[in-house]
Every structure is written in C-alpha cells, then in structure tokens.
Amino acid sequence: MHPPSPMVGRAAELALLRARVDAAGRGEGGAVLVTGEAGIGKSRLVAEATARAAAAGRTVLVGCAVDGGGTFRAVAEALAGPLRVLRDPAPPLRAALARLVPGWASGPVEWEPQVDPAVLLGEAVLALLHGAGPGCVLVLEDLHWADVDTLRLAGYLARAVPAAGVLLLLTARDDGLPAPELARLTADPGVRTVPLHRLEPASVAALAASRRGGAALPAPALRALVARADGLPLLVEELAEDGGPDVPPSLAALVAARLAALGPAERAVVTAAAVAGDPDVPVLAAVTGTADAAVVAALRAATERGLLRPEPGGLRWRHALTREAVLAGLLAPERALLAARTAEVLEARGSADDHALAADLHLVAGRPDRAADAFLGLARADTARGALHSAVALLSRAAATGRRPVAVAVERVGVLSRLGRVVEARAVGSAALRDGTVTGDDHAELCLLLARAAVGAGEWAAAEEYVARAGRPADPRSLVLRADAAYGAGDAGRSTGLAAAAVHAAETALAARPGSAQAAATLCEALGVAARRAMVDDLDRASMLLRRAVQIAGEHGLAPWEVEALFHLGAAELMAGDPVAPSLAAARELGSRTGALLPAVQARLLSAEAALHVDGPRAGLPRAREAGEEAGRLGLTRLQAMAELVSAGLAALADEPLQAGALLAAARGRAAVPREVETLHPMVDGLTALLDHDLPRAARSVDAGVSALMPHGSAASTGFFGLWILLRTLVADRDAEARAALRAHHAVVTRVNRAGLTYAEAVVAGREGRADDAVRLFAGADAALARLPWWNRLLRSLVLEAAVADGWGDPVPLLRADLAEHERAGADKLARTCRDLLRRAGSPTRRRGATHVPAALRARGVTSREVDVLALVAGGLSNAEVADRLFVSPRTVETHVAHLLAKTGAADRTQLRAWVGPARPG
C-alpha cells in the first residue's frame, strides 16, 4: 500500500482551512463547508487542515454520515469519545445528549413541544465542545447522506460556533440534487463554502508521479491518464497505481478487476459488505456463514487490493464509488437475497443504526410489510429522542410502502402537530378519517391528535368538533382539550367547568395508574388549564393549582411540565405585585438545566416587565431583547414577536424612539404575528407620547391598543390596563363607563391595574371637589405600588398633575422626591415634567444639566446632561469623580457614558474626546 499522496492543486483551499484552524485557536470560531463531487478530495483536504490543530494539542472530533446510517449518526460518532469520558455531565447536557446515544443517560428523555429539538441538542453539543478545550474542531463528513435532523443541527451549530470559539468543518457532495436542508446550509451566510474542482493536467501529472515513487509517466501514458481520470484525484490515484494506460478505462472495470483477483470466499465477504454498508465482521460472518477469522482475512485481502482502507476504529470503503461499483456488479436476485439475510442479522442485533439499515434492506429484498414496520419503529424511536424532522421523513417512507396506513397516519399527525405543521397534520388525519379504514381506539386517538393540532392553531371550534368525533367524552384528554378550546375562545365560564372536570378525571386516572407518566402529564395539563382560568379572578386559587402541578411534575420526573407550572406561578406572583417573583427565577433555572427552553424564555420576558416596574425601562430592555434573541434562535417566531413588541415599548419609555421603531417593525414583520402584537402595537406610540407628556395623543394610542383586548375573556392581563384607564380619565374627564368596565374585568386581578384604577378614581374625586376622598384613594394606590417604585412614579406623576390643577393633597414633596429619582437615573423627560409641575405648584426648582448642546451633538440625540458628563470624562475624570462633581451616582454616570458612546459612535473614552471641542459652551 502507498503512503498518502501529497496535496496537489489545493494550495489556496488548504491555506484557507489552516487559517480558520489557527483562528479557532485564538477563540474565533466559524463554519466551513467543503463541497465537491465524489472522489474530489474533500476528506483529504479536511484531514490535512485538522492535523494542524491536533499537532497543537487541540481537540479534533470527527464523525461521518453514511448511507442509511440512522439519525444523528455523524454527530454521535464525533462525540462518542467525549461522551465516554464525561461521567457526570451538567444537567443541561444529559437529556439532550442522550438523544445521540440512547441509554447513555439514565431516565427518560423528554423533548419540549414548540421548540425544535435540534436547537436543544445544539445547545448541549456546544456546551460539550466548550468543555473540550479552546480551539476545538468538529468535523462532520459526507452530509449528503445525513438525516434531516443532523442537517438542522449542523445548521444551528454553524450559526452558533463563531461566538463559541469552535471550528465546524463540514463536507458534502454537490454532484446531485441536494436535500433542502443541505441547500439551506450551503446558502447560509455564516457558512464559508469551499468548492473543490477537478485537477488541471499539470496537477494530474504531479499526483500520478507521487503514486509512482516520483517517476513521471511517459507522455502517451500521461495523456491517457488525463483523459480517463478527467481530473478526479481518486481516479488519478487508482489508475496511476494500476499502471497507467494498461488499466481499465472506468472505475467500475477497475473494481471488477480487483474483485476478480480475490478468491471466491473473499469475494462473497466483500459483496456482502457492499450490501451491508460498512465492513462489519460479526454481521458479515453471520450473513456469509463464514468464521470471524476468515472474514478478517477476506477484509485484509480487500484492503491490500485497494477496495477498503483502514481508519481509526475499523475499515471503510476506499471511496463510496468503490462500494457502488461492487453493488453494480451484483445481479438483482443476488442483491435481494443478500439484503434479506443482512436485514435479519441486523434486526437480531438490534441497535438503532442496525434497524435503520435493515429498513432499507427490506425494501431491496422486496419485503414492503417488513420495511413499513421497520420505518414505523424507527420513527417512534426518533420521536421519543426528539428527532422529529427525521421521524417525519421516516413516516413518509413508511407511507410510500403502502402498508400499515392507519398506524402511519396516526404517527404522522402526532409528529407534524408537535412540529407546528398543523395544516399538514390536519390534511393527513382528515384523509385517513375519510377513507374509513381508521376504527376503534385508533380512530379516537387520531381525532384527539387532530384536536390538539387545532388548539395549537387557535382553531377552537375545530378542536371541539374533533373531540366530539373521538367519542371519548370521559377521557381526561378530551376534557383538557375542550377546556383549552373554551379558554382560547374567550368563554371563561364554560372553560372553568370543563377545567374542573378535566382535573377530576385526570386525578381518577392517575389514582388508577399511580406510576403512569402519561396520566401524571395529563393531570399537570389539566391543572394548568384550570389555573389559567382561575387567574382571571382568583390568584390564590390559581397559585394553589400551579403549586400542585409543580409537585406532581417533580414527583413523576416531568421536567417540562414542572417548568411550565413554575412559569405560570411566577406570572401569578407578578400579578399579585411581588417584583421578586421567585418562581420565575426557578422556571428559568430549571428550564435551562433540563432543556425546557420555551417557558424559560417566557420567564425571562416576564422578568423584563418586573424590572420595568421596579427600576425602569433601561433595566427591563436588555432582558426583553435577550428574550427576543433567544426566542429567535429557538425558532419561536410568535414569542419573538411578543418580545420585540415589549422591547419596543420599553425603548419608547427609555427615550430611544429609533430603537423602538425598529423593534416594532421587526415584531409586526414576523410570520404568524400573535393577536397581542396586532392589537397592542399602537401602545408604542402611546408610550412615546406619554414620555413627551402629550397626554391626548398618549390616551388615543393606548386606547387603540388596550381597549381591543377588553372583550376577550382569555386575553393576557397586561399591566397597561391601569395606565389606560388613568389616561382615559385624565383626557376624557371622568369616563365613568370605562372605569366601570375595567372594574368588572379580569385585568383588575393584577395589582398594577387595580392601583391604576384607584389612581383614576382619585382624579375623579379631586375634580368633583371630594378632596378627602381623593387623598385617601391616592394613598391607597400609592401604598399598593410601594414595591414597584418606577411604575409608581410614572403613574403618580399623572395623578399629581391633576392634584396641582384641582388643588387637593400635598403634591410638592412627592414631586421633589420623584424629580430627584428621575435626575439620578438620567430620565430627562420625566424630570422635565416634574419641574414643570413644581413651577405650576408655585415651587420652582433649579434645572440641572442645562448646558447648551451644540448642533452636531443635538443631531445625535445627546442631552444637556450628557454634555456635562462628556466634558468631565474628556478631562480625565473617572466615573466616581464625575459622579461627585455632578451630585449623582456612579451608576448614573456609567449609563450616561454608555449613551454617549452609542450616540457618537465612539469606541472608547479616548475617542469621545474628539467631540469635546464642539461640546464646550460658547
């Protein structure tokens, strides 16, 4: 056997890959996809590049997809080594990584609806790669054979590795129609594609000489080699090695000649290996009836003849084309017989990869029933592992056999629904119901699955219809689905009764089967529906139901349900006025540990609202934006839109109108925009107007948003209802009808909304001359919002304006205290409103930060207070020294400096000095 040939004709490509390897060593990750036809040298190029990383002591992990190799095969192979030594991984990795190697982690593997499992697995793989050391290189080869979920995982990793300092090297053929996921990967702007082309004649000559010990081919032989190899490095090596012009003109003939050089028993082993895929000694021994030692001897002979090549951990075909040439030499009956034997042996051994290959072999052997059963089993296993896209592909293959139509339809509806492909799910299920072949329990199961799909699509009437067709009215799942549909449709009263019945039925089912995870999950779901309904008017009851769901989920190891219940419990805590909301933090922590990322992101978004109420919009905005970015990364488009809407509102309150506009446009441009985004988007303009103290415009915009939610019984109890009624009362002069409507609405279960309503009633009492009532009502609302100081100051300033105008209470001390807080936080517009009110109350105050703002800085939105900070920073003062000069906190100075850097485009404090000249007064 010849040693590896030197790289010929690939200098530029090799230099690029080596540069990316070196960059990864410096913490600059990235993704590179090497493409080209079979035999072009993709693997060889990657091996040359990664040798550089290995020589530097960095971790290089290599996995290869194979034809029919099963789900996540390439990634599982690459990570097999780290998984073996990782005895006790961090909890976030355990469940997700168990999908790569079933049985590696103890306990059941759970996946989370609405979150693509490839994303969850991607996060776990990134954490594992991070632990493999700096500059880690992950190589995934032959992705043209990879399953859909592996390709989605590779796509996610490609977008995430730059920030992780990991280099992802991928290879795939481009000589054929690529799978859609592979095409998306190729088109991804974050993936650098390196196409390999055929060699020029000079490079062919150099490569041929290297295979002949440096001896150049004679001119006639070289011309023949150039013509026959056609620039393909694999054929150049093969043909040059066999003697130039005397070798057969095609690879098929070359392989046939090498097979002919083997003995009959050796040929039998090699042809069986071609049918089986990779050479596997126990499988080949069982298929051919040959002793293991004889199989090994046959494989050695095939290796010496250049049909196979040794690799760490086993043997591989010299190239995929070599195996294909062997298969082409088999008669159809011969191949069918070998396929049948091999499938039986693989199924008896029983690994996931074995079953995947056996399913294809059953088709080759002409056994469609066995193939359908195998595809169904693989799809169910992939569903349990969270490989839902691969499960869909397998079920499509099962359907193509024409066998087991009922079982295939039931599985397809379930998986498509979980992927959010509701239209497809309903089409598949409806077709199965129409043909009349689905009966009994299968019929009921299919109808309930279709009902769940309808709930997911917000089609409440259709959900009720499917539940009725299921004919299982006492089934806890039927009651849960009906309660969910009634709640979604806004029928709060009916939802309450159905939810109570669902809880009772689920409790009975769990009592009959106390160890059943399915029964426990149904009870958790029923408790969740009942709790959401109770939040309308009884937070204490809702919290009790949710705590019970947390307990049951924890007892039965149902982490996603536990996180879900904790999230809703945290929402109830916020509604009750607890700014700490400990259950929200618990939901984020448990969700991050267990991979239940949807409620974890929702909890982060709610924590942004809590931060707004306590510390203001600049505290909440980063959390809301992080939630939106994370939702986008997870493919949760509806939640991403909601997070962007919340972020836009916070940006408006933070006096960042351009940022608010961009975020609102992003939210409204998302696919399948939630009702809340379409309804509440005018709120952003309303909050901008509120900050400018344009109350008529603020009232119109906020009213356009919030009032549309009033009739809907299940609408979220947004904390802006209290602001809405206060603005309407101030602008519409008392507006008793609106206050009465809110008083009867479920939104007042939320403390901030109740307080806003009470503030509005204080305004009305003051206008009617009932000063004592106004003071009393004001004090009650003020006390209710004591733990939410920023939101309290915002609402209170509106009420204090009415107090100044109508002459009740003692607004001046409160206005002075609020002014000090606004100035400390750098909230210039709110501070200006306080100063204006103090002047109207006959107690003017010196305006701080009144320095002239030059036109160049004013055009960039720089405030007078920021000009003061800029002058002192440019003079070399630290934040603490600036704070001491301006009588503010260092944190406030830090905020001003950050704003200056953003508004001027300066990279650091040194560059800020360039703006000092035009900033100086005069």
N, C-alpha and C positions, 0 to 999 in steps of 0.2 A: 504493500500500500504506500502511496505517495504522501509525503507531508503536505500540509495545507499550502496552497499556492499563494504567492504574494498578491496583494491587492493591485489590480491593474485597471487603469482607466477610471478610477473613482477618487482621485485626489481631492477634488473640491467637496464632494459629498462627505468623505471621511474627515476632512478638516472641519466641516460644519458640525458634524456629530461630536467630534472630540471637543470642540469649543463649547458645545452645550453640556457635555460631561464636566468640563472644567468649571463652567458657570454654576452647575448644581453644587459643586464642591464649595462654592462661595455663597451658597444659600439662594441662588437664583434658579428656581425651578422652571419647568416648561414641559411641553409635549411635542414630540416629533413623530410623524407617520411616514415610514419608508414604503413606497409603493413600487410596483413593477410586476411584470409577468412572471410566471413560474420559471425558475432557473436563472433569474437575472442577478442573484447575489444579495438579496435583502438580508438574510440571516447572517451571511458572512460579514457584511458591512457593519451590522449592529454588533456582532461579536468583536470585531476589531476595535470599535469605539469603546465598548464597555470594558475591554481589557485594561484600558487606561484607568478606569475607576477602580477595578479590582486590584491593580498594582498599587494604587494609593491607599489600599486598605478599606475602601468604602464598600458598602453592601450593594451587591447586584443580584436581583431576583428575576428569574426567567421562567415564563410559562408559555405554553404553546397550545393553541386551539387545534383540534383535529376533526376530521370529517366524522360527524355523528358522535362527537366526544361528550355530549351532555352539557348541562347548564353550568356556567362559571368555570369550565374546565381549565382554561388558561390561567385564570386568576388563582384558582385553588392550587394548581401546580406551582405557581410562582411563590405562593405564601406558605406552602406546606412546611418548609423548614422553619420559618419563624413561628408558625403555629405549634410545631412540635416542642419548641423550647419555651414557649410562652405558657407557663403552667397556670398562672393565676392572673389573667388579664384584667384590666379595668372593666367594670361592669358595662360601659357603653359598647365594648367590643364583643362581649361574649355572645349575646343572642344574634347579632348581625353576622359575625364571622362564622358562627355555626352553620350559616347557610352555605358557606363554601365547603365545609367538611361536616356533613351531618353526623351527629354523635360525638363531635369533638367537645361540645359544651353540654353539660348536664341540664336537664329540664327542658320543657317545651320551648320551641322557637315561635315567637309571636311577631306578626307584622301589623302595621298600622294602616287602616283604611285612609284614603285620600293622600297619603304620602307615598311617592314612588319608592318601593323597597330598594331599588338600585341606588337611590340617594342615601338611604340609611346605611347601606352596605358601603357606599363610597366614603362616608364619614368614618366608619370603623376602619376601613383599609388605610385611609390617610393617617389615622391615629397610630396604626400599626407601623406604617412606613416611617412616621416621625420617630417612633421608638427604635427603628433600625439604625439610627445614626445619621449625621449630616451628609448631604450629597448622595443619598440613596438613589439607585437607579432601578426602576421596574420595567422589565421588558415583556411585552405581550405579543407573541408572534402568530402569524397566519390567521389574522382576524377575519379574513373572508370566510372562514369556517366557523366562526364564533356564533353562539346563540344571541338572540336579541338582547337579553338582559346583560350579557357580558359587554356587548357593544354600548348599551346605555350606561353601564358602569364605567367603561373606558371613556365615554364622552364626559361624564361627570368628573372623573379624575383629571381629564385634560384641562377642564376649566378651573380645577381647584389646586393643582400641583404648583403653579407659579408661586403662590403665597406660602406653600408648604416646603419649598426648597427641595423638591423631589423632581427627578427627571423621568418622564414617562416616554419610553421608546416603543413604538408600535410598528408592526409590519403587516401588509396585506397585499394580495394580488389585485391588479387593476385590469386584468385581461378577461373581462366578462362584466355582466350587469351587476353592480354592487347592490347589496341589501340596502334598503332605505336608511337604516341606522348607520351603516358604514358610510353611505354617501353624505349624511349629515356630519359625521365625524370628519370626513375629508374636507367639507366646506367650512368647518368651524374656524373662525378667525384666530382662535387661541392655539390652533394646532399647526405647526410648521410641517408642510408636506414636502418630502424629498423624493421626487420620482427618479427611478433608475432606468436608463435607456440602454439599448444594446451597444456592444463594444464596436469601435471603429476597427478597420483591418489591422492597423498598427498595434492596437491593444490585443487583438486576437493573436497576432504573431508572438507578442511578448508572453502572453499567458500560455500558449502552446509550448513555447520553448521552456518555460518553467516546469511544465509537466514532463519534459524530456531531459531533465538534468541540465538545462541550459543550452542544449543543442537546438539550433534553429532548424525548422522544417525546410526541406528543399522547396524552391519556388512553386513547382507544379503541385506539390502536396499542400502547401500553404493556400494556394488559390482554391483547391478543392475544399479545404477545411473552412475557409472563409465563406464559401458558397453554401456548404451543408450546415454549418453551425449557425449561420445567419446572425452572428454577433451575440449569441446567447452563451454566457460564461459556462453554464452547466454542460452544454453540448460541446463547447470548445474543449473542456477538460476531458469529457468522456471520449470524444473522437480522437483527440490528440493522444490520449493514453493508450488507445487501441491500435495505433499505428498509422494514423493519417489517412491516406487515400484508400487503403485496403479495408477500412472499417465500413459497416453498413451505412447507408445514407440517412437513416432516421433512427430516432431513439427507440422506437418500437422494435426495429430489427436488431439494434444493439442489445436490448434487454433480452430478446428472444435468443440471441446467440449466447448470452451469459447464462440463461436458464438451461440451455441445451448442454452447457459444459458441466452441469450438476448431475448427480445420479438420480434415478427415479424417486427414491425415498426423500432425497433432499429437495427435489422439485415439488413433491407433494407438500412438504412443510412450507416452502416458500409461497406456493399458490394459496394454501390455506391462510398464511399470514396476510396475503394481499386482501383476501375476503374479510378477515377479522379486523384489519386496520393496522395497528402497530404489532410487531412481533411480541407475542406473549407466550412464554414457554408452557405453563400449565394448560392454557387454552389450546394451543397447537398440539400438545401431546394427546389431549382428550379427543380433539377433532380427527386427528390422523391415526389414532391408536398406536402412537409411537412412544417409546420410553423417553423420559425427560432428557437423558444423556444424548440420545440420538437426535432429538430436536435441537439441542445446543450445538451439536456437531454440524447439523444442516445449516443453522444460522451462521456459524463460523464460516462455512464454505461460501454462503451467500455474501457475507461481508468481504471475504477475500476476493470474490468476483466483482465487487463494486456495486452490488444490489442494495446492500444495507450499509449503515455506518454506525459506529459506536458513539454513544453520548453518555454523559453522566446519568446513571440510573437505568440504562438499558440501551436498546438498539432502536434505530429509526431507519426508514427508507432513505436511500441516498438522496432521493427527492420525491415529492409527491408524484411527479411524472413517471418515476420508476414504478411505483405501485400501480399507476393507471395502465402502464404498458403491460404489466403482468396480468392484470384483470382483462385487458383486451384480448389476451391470448387464450382465455378460457371459453369453452362452449357454454351456451346458456344453460343446458341441463346440468353441466358440471358445476357451474357457479351456483345454481339454485340448490343443489344437493349440499355443497359446502356451506352455503348460507344457512340452511336449515340446521345442519349439525352444529354450526358455530353458535347460532341463536340459542339452541338448547343448552349448550355448555355455559354460555354467558349468563342465561337466566338462572341456571342452577347455582352459579357463583354469587350472583345477586347484588353487586354494587350498583350505584346509580348510573355510572358510566356504562356498565355492562348492559343494563336494561335499555339504555338509550341506543346503543349499537344493536342490540337484539331486535328492537322495534323495526329498525331499517332492514335488518336481515330477514325478518319475517316477510316483508314486502318483496324482497328479492326472491325469496323462496316460494312466493305465491300463496301466502297464508294471511289474507286480509283480516280474518277474525282475530287471530293472534296479534297481528300488528295493531288493530284498534284497541285491544285490551292493554297492550304494552304502552301505547301512546296515552291512553287514559290514566294508567298508573303513574306514568312519568308526569303528566300534567297535574295530578293531585299532589304528588310529592313536591313539584315546583311551587304550587300554590301554598303549601304548608311552609315552604322555605322563603316565600315572599318573591320568588322569581315569576311574577305574574305575566310579564310580556312573553317569556318563554312558554309559560303554561298556555297562553292564547295560541301561540304558534303550534304547539303540540296538539291542542284540541282541534285546530284547523286540519292538521294532518290526519287526526283520527276521523274527522268528519269526511275527509276525502276518500277514506276506505269504503264508505257507505255502510259500515257496520256499527252496531250499538248506538243508533241515532238518539234514543231517549237519554241515555246516560251522558252522551256527548253534549246534548243541548242543555241539560241541567248544569253541567260543569261550566260550559261556556257562558251562560247567563250569569252565574255567580262570579266568575273571574272578570268578565267585562264590566259588571257593575262595580266591582271593587276598584277597577282602574278608572272609573268615572266615564266609561264609554257607554253611557246609558242608552243612546239611540240604537247602537249595535246590539246591546243586550236585549232590548225590547223586541227588536226585529227577529233575533234568533229565537227567543222564547215564544213570541207570538206565532211564528211559523210552526214551531213544534206543537203548540196547542191546537192550531188549525188542522193539522193533518190527522188528529185523532188518535195518534199512537201513544200518547202520554196518558197514563191512567194511575189510579190509586195514589200511593204515597208520593210517587214521582210527580204526579200532577199537582198535588198540594205543595210540594217543595218548590216546583217551578213557579207556581203562582206567587208564593211568598217571596221568592227571589225577585220576581218582576215587581212586586210591591215595594221592596226595598230599593230597587233601581228607580222607581217613580218618586219615592220620597227623596232620594238623592238629587233628582232633577227638579224638585219642587212642584211636582205634578200631583197634587194632593187627591184630587178626585180619582185619578187613575190608580193611585195607591189603594184607595178604599175599594175600588172595583176588583182589583186583583186579590185582595184579602178575601173578599166575598167569594170569588171563584175558587179559592183554595179550599173552602168548605171545612175549615178547622177553626170555628169561632172561639173555642175554649183554649186553643193553643196560645201560650203566653206571647209568642212572637206575633201572632195575629193582633192581639190586643195592643202590644207595643207599637206596631206599625200604624194601627188605626189612631192611637193616641198621638203619635208623631205627626200623622197627616192632619188631624184636627188642630193640633197646636200650630202647625205651619200655616194652615188656612185661616188662623185667627179666631177659631171657635174655642175660646178659652174654657167655657163651661163644659162643653162636651169632652174636651181634652182631659179635664180634671177627672171626670167619672171613668173614662177609659184608662187613664194612667193608674188610678186606684185599682181597677180590675186587673190590669196588667201586673201590678206589683203582687196582688194576692195570688194570681195564677202562677207567677214565677216563683213565689215563695213555696207554694204547694209542690211544684215540680222539683225544686231544689231539695225539699224535705224528703221527697221520694227517692231522689238520687243525690245524696249529700256530697258525693265526691265528684260530681259531674261539672267539668269546667264550662260546658255549653250552657247548662242550667244556671250556673252562677253568673255567666256573662249576660244571659237574658235578664236575670234579676237586676244586675247593675244597669242595664239599658233601661229597664222599666223604672227603676228608681231615678235615673237621670231625667227621663221624660216627666215624671211626677214632680221632680224638684224644679225643673224649668217652668212648669206651670205654676208651682207654688210661689216662685219668685215674683209673680205678678202682684200678690197681695199679702204674702206671709213669709218673710225672710227667715224667721226662726224655724218654721216647718221645712222650708227648702234646705236650710243648713242641716237639719236633723236627717233628712233623707240622704243628703250627699255624704254626710259622715258615715252613714250606714253603708253606702255604696263603696266608700273608701275601705271600710273594714272588710266587706265581703270580697272585694277585688284583691286586697292584700292577703287574705286568708287562702284564696284559691290561686294565688300567683298570677293574677291577670293584670299585669303592669299597665297596659294601655287604658284599661277601664279605671284603674286607680288614678292615673294621671288625669284622665278626663274628669273624674269626680272632684279631684283636688282643684282643678282649674275652675270649675263652676262654683266650688265652695269659696275659692278666692274672690270670684266675681261677687258672690253674696256678701263677703266681708267688706269689699269696697263699697257696695251699695249701702251697707249699713253705716258707712262713714269711718271705717278702720283703714287709715292710709298705709299701715304696715302690711295688711292682708297676708299673714304668714302662709296661708295655703297656696297663694300664687307662687311664692318662692319655692315651696315644696313641690309644686307641679313642674316648675322649670327644672329643678334639680333632678327629680325622678325621671322626667321626660328625657333629659339629656343622658342620664345613665342607662336607660332602657331602650332608647331609640324611639320613644313615643313623641315625635318632634312636633306634630301638629298642635296639641294643647300646650306644649312648651312655648311655641312661638306665640300662640294666643295669649298665654300668660305674660309674655314679655310686652305685648302690645297693651294689655290692661295695666301693666306696671307703669307704662308711659303716662296713662291718664292719672294714676296715683301721684306720679312725680309732678305733673302739672298742678294738681290741686294743692300740693304741699310747697313745692319750690319754684313753680312757674314753668313756662313753655321751654326755656332753654335747658331745663333739667329733663323734661319729657321728650324733647325732639330727638336726641340721639337714640333713645330706647325705641321709639316708634320707627325710626329709619332702620335700625338694626333688625327689627321685627319684619319690616317690609323686604329688606335684602335677603333675610333668611327664608322668608316665605317664597320669594322668587327663586332662590337656589333649590328649594324643595319642590318647585313646580306647583305651589298652591296659589294659583292666579287670583282667585276670589279674595283670599286672605291678604295677598299682596296689595290688591286694590284698596281694601279697607285700611291697611296700614299706611298706604300712601295718602289716603284721604285724611286720616288722623294726623299724619305728619304735616300735611298742608295746613290744617287748622292750627297746629302748634307753631309752624313757621309764621303764619299770619299774626298770631299773638306775640311772637318774638320779634316783630317788626322786620321780617325778612320776606317782603312781598314777591320778589322774583323767585325765590326758592319755593314759596307757597304756590305760585302759579305753575311752576314746572312739575311739582309733585301732584297737583290736582289734575293737570293734563295727563300725566302718566297713569293716574288712577282711572280716569274716565276712558283712557285708551285701551285698557285691558280687555281681554276676551271674557265673555260671560260676567259682566260687571254686576256685583250684587245690588239688590234693591236699595240698600242703605247708601251706596255711593251715588246712585242716580237721584235719590231723594235728598240727601244731605249736602250735596256739593255746593249749593248756594251759601252754606254756612261759612265757607272760607272767606267769601267776600264780606259776609256779615261780621266776622271776627276782625278783618282788616278795618272795616268801618268803625267797629267798636273801639279799636286801639286809637283811631283818629278822632274819637268822640263825636262821630257823625251818627247820632242815635236814630234818627229816622231811617237812614239807609241801613244801619245795622238791624233795626227791627224788621224791615221789609225782607232782607236776605235771610235772616234767621227764621222768620216766619215761613218763608217759602220752603225751607228745608224741614223744619221740625213738625210743622202742622200736618204735613202729609203722612207722618207716622202715627198721628193720633188715633185714627180709626182702627189700626191694626192691632189686634189683641196680643200677638206674639212679638211685636216689634221690640227691639232691644231698648232697655230703659236708659237711653243715653242721658248723661249728666247735663246736657244742654237744655233740657226742658225747663229747668229753673231759670236759666238765663233768658230763654224765650219768653216766659210769662212776665218776667220783670221788665224786659224791653217793651213788650206789648202794653203793659200797664203804664209805663212812663210815656210812651208815644201816643197811645190810643186813649189816654185819660180814663183810667179805671178799668175798662174792658171786663166787666163782671162776668160775661158769658164765657170768655176764655178761661178765667180763673176757676169758674165752676166746673168746666170741662176737665181741667187739669186735676182739680181736687178729687174728681171721681175716677181718674185714670190710674193705671197701674204704675205709671212712671213715678208717682209720689212715694212709692216704696223706697226709692233711693234718697238718701239723706240730702244730697246736694240739691235735688229737685224740690224736696219739701222745704228746705231753707230758702230757696229762690222764691217759692210761692209765698212763704211767710214774709219775706222782704217786700214782695209786691203788695201784700195786704197792709204792711206798714206804710207804704207810699200812699195807698188809698186812704188809710186812716188820717194821715197828715193832711192830705188835700181836703178832707171833709171836716177838718178842724178838731179831730179827736186826737190831740197831741199825746195824751197819756197812753192811749191805745197804740199809737204809732211807736212811742218809746218802748213799750212793753213788747210789741211784736218784733221790733228791731233787735232788742236784746235777746229774744228767743232764737232768732235766726243766727245772730252773731255767735251765740253760745254753741249752736248746732254745728257751726263750721269752724270751731276753735281749732280742731286738729287738721284743718285744711286751709292754712293761712293765706296762700297766694290766691286761691279761688275766692276766699272770703274777701280779700282786699278788692278784687276785681268787681264782685257784685256789690260790695259795700260802697264803693265809690259812686255807683249809680244811685243808691238809696240816699247817700249823704248829699248828693246834688239836690235831690227832692227836699231833704231836710233843710238845706240852706234856703231854697226857694220858698218853702212853705212855713218856715220859721218854727220848727219843733226840734226837740232834743238839743244836744251839745256837739255839733259835728266837728268843731275846730280841733280838739285834742286828737280825735281819731284821724282826721285828715293830715295833721302834722306827723303822727306816727307812721301812717301809710306813706307819706312823702319820703320820710327817711328810709323806709324799706325799699321803695322804688329807686331812689338815688343810689342806695347801696348796691342794688342789683343791676344798675345801668339801664333801667327801664325808662328811657327819657320821655316817651309819650305819656305814659301813665303818671310820671312825676309832674309833667306839664299840666295834666288835668287836675291833679291835686293842688298845684299852685294857683291855677285859675279859680278853683272853688274856694281856696283860702282868701283870695282877693275879694271874691264876691261875698264872702262871710265877714269881710272887714278885718281880716288878719293876714295881710300880705307877707310873703317870705322872700328872702333874697334868692334869686335864681342861681343855682350852682352850675358850673360848666357853661358859662355864657360866652366863651371865647369865640371870636369871629372864625368862620370856616371858609378858607379860600375856595374859589370856584372849582379848582381841579379836584380837591378832596370832596367838596359838596356833591360833585357829579358822581362820585363813587359811593355816596351814602354815608360818608364819615360825619359823625355828630360833633358838636362843640366839645362835649366831654371827652370824646376820643382824641380831639386835637390837643387838649390839656395833657392827656396821658402820653401822646406821641412826642410832645416837646420834652417831657421829663425822661422818657425812655431813651430818646436820642441823646440826652445829656449824660447818659451812662448810669442812670439810677436803676436800682433793682426794683422788682415788683413791690417788695416790702417798703422801700424808700419812697416810691411813688405813692403807695397807699397812705403813708404817714403824711406826705405833703398835701394830699387831696382829701384827707379825713374819710377814707373809705377802707374796705377790707382788701387784703392782698388777692383774695379770690376774685373780687370785682375787677381789680387791675388786670389780672390774668385773662378775664373774659374780654376786657377792652382790647388788650394786646392781640388776642386771637382774632377779634373782629377787624382790627387794623390790618393784620397780615392778610386776611381773606379779601378785604375790600381793596387794598392797594396792590395785591398780587406779590408782595414782598415775601421772600423765602425765610427771612430771619430778621432779628432786631437790627443787624448791621444794614441791611437793605432799607429798612424803614427810615434810616437817617437821610436817605436821598429825598424824602418827602418833607423834611423839616423846614427847608428854605421857604417853600410856598405856604407852609403852615404857620409861620410866625405872624403874629398880629401886626397889622400895618404894612 
